[in-house]
């Protein structure tokens, strides 16, 4: 398959839906809606929502049913980036090549824009006028999966340990692995599991998709760690070398770049093995796993 064509097509599909689901900039209060849309449409390849759509198709489902949840996932991801960039956290000036939300709208509006996107995401998934074609029990399982992976047992927990580990010269690999599998990996796993659930997966199919998501999620963050060292600011979309400058707990910092690259490759291989029970319908997931490790943004 031509991954570039696939990603471009699915990204456009997600963007069209996001534009439809998000409040318009002209709706009062305009300031918060402008801030929400600014970060959502500031760029990005929509990896998480596309993974959700691909997982739904892999298990034989109609990916159109997963569009609202896929958009909700992108809202949650964007909220996490807005908050992660704040002065109280990573204090970044750029995200996806553009000034960060708080640089444009101020810290207060940035905090509230993140809050609003998180809330809007669950409003969207639970709106039966939009998701009425989905089975209520399956939709409830999706909401639970996403909420679990976004909260203190998932992404937020990973962010906390990430912040608390900054500058610790004695950080160990299990702690770094915890940070990566929670801060980044949790939402990637939630994306594919939610897509599979919306596609009607259970048993062996769901277990395989879950393992794929866990391995691909860890590979994604390790690749990001390496890209922060070897990539340029233009490639990354934010200041290159910022992880090292802040003393972030990363795989390269703990085991070196070469070993980190090997681990990312091993995780990609594990993700691909998890998909062996599927046929060509899983080719998009396979291609995305390879892209995650081999990309230069």
C-alpha positions as CSV (number, residue, x, y, z in Angstrom):
1,X,0.0,0.0,0.0
2,X,1.0,3.6,-0.5
3,X,1.2,4.8,3.1
4,X,1.6,8.5,2.2
5,X,-1.6,8.4,0.1
6,X,-3.5,6.5,2.8
7,X,-2.4,8.9,5.6
8,X,-3.2,12.0,3.6
9,X,-6.7,10.7,2.7
10,X,-7.5,9.6,6.3
11,X,-6.1,12.8,7.7
12,X,-8.4,14.8,5.4
13,X,-11.3,12.7,6.5
14,X,-10.6,13.3,10.2
15,X,-10.0,17.0,9.7
16,X,-13.3,17.4,7.9
17,X,-15.1,15.7,10.8
18,X,-13.2,17.7,13.4
19,X,-14.3,20.9,11.7
20,X,-17.9,19.8,11.8
21,X,-17.8,18.6,15.5
22,X,-15.8,21.5,17.1
23,X,-17.5,24.7,18.1
24,X,-17.1,27.4,15.4
25,X,-14.8,30.4,16.2
26,X,-17.8,32.7,15.8
27,X,-19.7,31.0,18.7
28,X,-19.7,32.9,22.0
29,X,-17.3,33.0,23.9
30,X,-15.2,33.3,20.8
31,X,-11.8,33.5,22.6
32,X,-12.0,29.9,23.9
33,X,-13.3,28.4,20.7
34,X,-10.6,30.2,18.7
35,X,-8.0,28.8,21.1
36,X,-9.4,25.2,20.8
37,X,-9.5,25.3,17.1
38,X,-6.0,26.9,16.8
39,X,-4.3,24.0,18.4
40,X,-6.4,21.3,16.8
41,X,-5.8,22.6,13.3
42,X,-2.1,23.7,13.9
43,X,-0.9,20.6,12.1
44,X,-0.1,17.1,13.0
45,X,-0.5,13.8,11.1
46,X,-3.6,12.6,13.1
47,X,-1.8,9.3,13.9
48,X,-4.1,8.4,16.8
49,X,-7.4,8.9,15.1
50,X,-6.1,7.2,11.9
51,X,-4.9,4.2,14.0
52,X,-8.5,4.0,15.4
53,X,-10.0,3.9,12.0
54,X,-7.5,1.4,10.7
55,X,-8.1,-0.9,13.7
56,X,-11.8,-0.8,13.1
57,X,-11.3,-1.8,9.5
58,X,-8.8,-4.5,10.5
59,X,-11.4,-6.4,12.5
60,X,-14.0,-6.1,9.8
61,X,-15.9,-3.0,11.0
62,X,-17.2,0.1,9.2
63,X,-14.6,2.8,10.0
64,X,-17.3,5.5,9.5
65,X,-18.7,4.4,12.8
66,X,-15.4,5.2,14.5
67,X,-15.1,8.8,13.1
68,X,-16.7,10.5,16.2
69,X,-14.5,8.6,18.6
70,X,-11.4,9.2,16.4
71,X,-12.1,12.9,16.5
72,X,-12.6,12.7,20.3
73,X,-9.2,11.1,20.6
74,X,-7.6,13.9,18.6
75,X,-9.2,16.4,20.9
76,X,-7.8,14.6,24.0
77,X,-4.4,14.4,22.4
78,X,-4.4,18.1,21.5
79,X,-5.5,19.0,25.1
80,X,-2.6,17.1,26.4
81,X,-0.2,19.0,24.1
82,X,-1.6,22.4,25.1
83,X,-1.1,21.6,28.8
84,X,2.3,19.9,28.3
85,X,3.6,23.1,26.6
86,X,2.6,25.4,29.5
87,X,5.3,27.2,31.5
88,X,4.3,25.1,34.6
89,X,5.2,22.0,32.6
90,X,7.6,21.9,29.6
91,X,7.4,25.6,28.9
92,X,7.7,25.2,25.1
93,X,7.4,28.0,22.6
94,X,6.5,26.0,19.6
95,X,4.4,23.0,18.8
96,X,3.9,21.5,15.3
97,X,6.0,24.4,13.9
98,X,3.6,27.1,15.3
99,X,3.7,29.2,18.5
100,X,2.2,27.2,21.4
101,X,-1.3,28.0,22.5
102,X,-0.3,30.0,25.6
103,X,2.0,32.1,23.5
104,X,-0.9,33.2,21.4
105,X,-3.8,33.3,23.8
106,X,-2.2,33.5,27.2
107,X,-1.8,30.9,29.9
108,X,-5.4,31.2,31.3
109,X,-7.1,30.6,28.0
110,X,-4.6,27.8,27.1
111,X,-5.5,26.0,30.3
112,X,-9.2,26.4,29.7
113,X,-8.8,25.4,26.0
114,X,-7.3,22.1,27.1
115,X,-10.0,21.6,29.7
116,X,-12.7,22.3,27.1
117,X,-11.2,19.9,24.5
118,X,-11.1,17.1,27.0
119,X,-14.7,17.7,28.0
120,X,-15.8,18.1,24.4
121,X,-14.3,14.8,23.5
122,X,-16.5,12.9,25.9
123,X,-19.5,15.0,25.0
124,X,-19.0,13.9,21.4
125,X,-18.6,10.2,22.1
126,X,-21.6,10.1,24.3
127,X,-23.9,12.1,21.9
128,X,-26.3,9.4,20.7
129,X,-27.5,11.7,17.9
130,X,-24.0,11.3,16.5
131,X,-23.0,7.8,17.7
132,X,-26.5,6.2,17.6
133,X,-25.4,3.6,15.1
134,X,-23.0,2.1,17.7
135,X,-24.1,-0.5,20.2
136,X,-24.5,1.2,23.7
137,X,-22.5,-1.5,25.4
138,X,-19.6,-1.2,22.9
139,X,-19.7,2.5,23.2
140,X,-19.6,2.3,26.9
141,X,-16.5,0.1,26.7
142,X,-14.9,2.6,24.4
143,X,-15.5,5.5,26.7
144,X,-14.1,3.5,29.6
145,X,-11.0,2.5,27.7
146,X,-10.3,6.1,26.6
147,X,-10.9,7.6,30.0
148,X,-8.7,5.0,31.7
149,X,-5.8,5.6,29.3
150,X,-6.1,9.4,29.6
151,X,-6.2,9.7,33.4
152,X,-3.9,9.1,36.3
153,X,-3.5,5.4,35.5
154,X,-2.5,6.4,31.9
155,X,-1.3,9.5,30.2
156,X,-1.6,11.9,33.2
157,X,0.2,9.4,35.4
158,X,3.0,9.2,32.8
159,X,3.3,13.0,32.7
160,X,3.6,13.2,36.4
161,X,6.4,10.7,36.6
162,X,8.0,12.4,33.6
163,X,8.1,15.8,35.4
164,X,9.2,14.3,38.7
165,X,12.1,12.5,37.0
166,X,13.5,15.6,35.2
167,X,17.2,16.1,36.1
168,X,17.5,12.8,37.9
169,X,20.8,11.3,36.9
170,X,20.1,8.0,38.5
171,X,16.8,7.3,36.7
172,X,16.5,3.6,35.8
173,X,15.1,1.9,32.7
174,X,11.8,0.6,34.3
175,X,10.9,4.2,35.3
176,X,11.6,5.4,31.7
177,X,9.5,2.5,30.4
178,X,6.7,3.5,32.7
179,X,6.8,7.1,31.5
180,X,6.8,6.1,27.9
181,X,4.1,3.4,28.1
182,X,1.8,5.8,30.0
183,X,2.5,9.3,28.8
184,X,2.5,8.4,25.1
185,X,1.7,4.7,24.8
186,X,-1.6,4.8,26.6
187,X,-3.4,6.9,24.1
188,X,-2.0,5.0,21.2
189,X,-3.1,1.7,22.8
190,X,-6.5,3.3,23.5
191,X,-6.9,4.4,19.9
192,X,-6.5,0.9,18.4
193,X,-8.5,-0.8,21.2
194,X,-11.3,1.6,20.8
195,X,-11.3,1.2,17.0
196,X,-11.3,-2.6,17.4
197,X,-14.2,-2.4,19.9
198,X,-16.2,-0.2,17.6
199,X,-15.5,-2.8,14.8
200,X,-17.0,-5.5,17.0
201,X,-13.7,-7.2,18.0
202,X,-13.5,-9.6,20.9
203,X,-11.4,-12.5,22.1
204,X,-8.3,-13.3,20.0
205,X,-8.8,-10.3,17.7
206,X,-9.0,-7.8,20.6
207,X,-6.0,-9.3,22.4
208,X,-3.9,-9.1,19.2
209,X,-4.9,-5.4,18.6
210,X,-4.2,-4.6,22.2
211,X,-0.7,-6.0,22.0
212,X,-0.1,-4.2,18.8
213,X,-1.1,-0.9,20.5
214,X,1.1,-1.5,23.5
215,X,4.2,-2.3,21.3
216,X,3.6,0.4,18.8
217,X,3.0,3.0,21.5
218,X,6.3,2.3,23.1
219,X,8.1,2.3,19.7
220,X,6.5,5.7,19.0
221,X,8.0,7.4,22.0
222,X,11.4,5.8,21.7
223,X,11.5,7.0,18.1
224,X,10.5,10.5,19.4
225,X,13.4,10.4,21.9
226,X,15.8,9.7,19.1
227,X,14.3,12.3,16.8
228,X,14.7,14.9,19.5
229,X,18.5,14.2,19.4
230,X,19.0,13.7,15.7
231,X,16.2,15.8,14.1
232,X,16.0,19.5,13.4
233,X,13.6,22.0,14.9
234,X,11.8,22.1,11.5
235,X,11.5,18.3,11.4
236,X,10.2,18.0,15.0
237,X,8.0,21.0,15.0
238,X,9.5,22.3,18.3
239,X,12.9,23.0,19.7
240,X,15.3,20.2,18.9
241,X,17.4,18.9,21.8
242,X,14.8,20.1,24.4
243,X,14.6,16.7,26.1
244,X,18.4,16.7,26.8
245,X,18.4,20.3,27.9
246,X,15.7,19.7,30.5
247,X,17.3,16.4,31.7
248,X,14.3,14.4,30.5
249,X,14.1,10.7,31.3
250,X,14.5,9.1,27.9
251,X,15.7,5.8,26.4
252,X,18.8,7.4,24.8
253,X,19.7,9.1,28.0
254,X,19.6,5.8,29.9
255,X,20.8,3.2,27.4
256,X,22.3,5.3,24.5
257,X,21.0,6.1,21.1
258,X,22.1,2.8,19.4
259,X,20.4,0.6,22.0
260,X,17.3,2.8,21.9
261,X,17.1,2.4,18.2
262,X,17.4,-1.4,18.6
263,X,14.6,-1.3,21.2
264,X,12.3,0.7,18.9
265,X,12.9,-1.8,16.2
266,X,12.2,-4.7,18.5
267,X,8.9,-3.1,19.6
268,X,8.0,-2.6,15.9
269,X,8.7,-6.2,15.2
270,X,6.5,-7.2,18.2
271,X,3.7,-5.0,16.9
272,X,3.9,-6.7,13.5
273,X,3.9,-10.2,15.1
274,X,0.7,-9.3,17.0
275,X,-1.0,-8.8,13.6
276,X,-0.1,-12.2,12.2
277,X,-3.6,-13.5,12.8
278,X,-4.9,-10.9,10.3
279,X,-4.6,-10.7,6.5
280,X,-4.2,-7.8,4.2
281,X,-6.9,-5.9,6.1
282,X,-4.2,-5.1,8.7
283,X,-1.8,-3.7,6.2
284,X,-2.5,-0.1,7.2
285,X,-1.6,-0.9,10.8
286,X,1.5,-2.7,9.7
287,X,2.6,0.2,7.6
288,X,2.0,2.7,10.4
289,X,4.1,0.7,12.8
290,X,7.0,0.8,10.4
291,X,6.5,4.5,9.8
292,X,6.5,5.2,13.5
293,X,10.0,3.8,13.9
294,X,11.5,4.9,10.5
295,X,10.0,8.4,10.3
296,X,11.8,11.7,10.3
297,X,8.5,13.4,11.3
